[in-house]
Amino acid sequence: MITLLSRRHPPARRRIPLWRYMSLQRQRRALARLEPRLLRDVGLTEDAARAEAARRVWDAPHHWFR
């Protein structure tokens, strides 16, 4: 007997509202402008902040898609 449960399909990606992507881009730009002293306050190195700020807008955090 074949059941529908035996067929596994990958989960569909949720649609993310445009405003969330725009917010993410603003946050990354602000992160790029922070001084090293402020980056240390939030626990980031300059390299990590630069890498995060350089990510593309569609490179959203994985938890947004759950």
C-alpha positions in Angstrom: 0.0 0.0 0.0 1.4 3.4 -1.0 0.6 6.3 1.2 1.1 10.0 0.6 3.2 10.2 3.7 5.9 8.0 2.1 6.6 10.7 -0.4 8.8 13.4 1.1 8.9 16.8 -0.6 11.3 19.5 0.5 9.6 22.2 2.5 8.5 25.2 0.5 10.4 28.4 1.2 8.3 31.0 2.8 7.9 34.3 1.1 9.6 37.0 3.0 8.0 40.5 2.9 10.0 43.1 1.0 10.2 45.4 4.1 12.1 42.7 6.0 14.8 42.6 3.3 14.9 46.4 3.3 15.3 46.4 7.1 18.1 43.9 6.8 20.0 46.0 4.3 19.7 49.1 6.5 21.0 47.2 9.5 24.0 45.9 7.5 24.8 49.4 6.3 24.6 50.7 9.9 26.9 47.9 11.0 29.5 48.8 8.4 29.6 52.4 9.8 30.2 51.4 13.5 33.4 52.3 15.1 35.7 49.5 16.3 35.0 50.4 19.9 31.3 50.0 19.4 31.8 46.7 17.5 33.7 45.3 20.5 30.8 46.4 22.8 28.4 44.1 20.8 31.0 41.3 20.6 32.0 41.6 16.9 35.4 41.9 15.3 35.9 44.3 12.5 36.4 41.5 10.1 33.1 39.8 11.1 31.3 43.1 10.8 32.7 43.8 7.4 31.8 40.3 6.2 28.2 40.6 7.4 27.9 44.1 5.9 29.2 42.8 2.6 26.5 40.1 2.3 23.8 40.6 -0.3 20.3 41.6 0.7 18.8 38.3 -0.4 21.3 36.4 1.8 18.9 36.5 4.7 19.3 34.6 8.0 18.2 30.9 7.8 15.7 31.3 10.7 13.6 33.6 8.5 12.7 30.5 6.3 11.4 28.2 9.0 
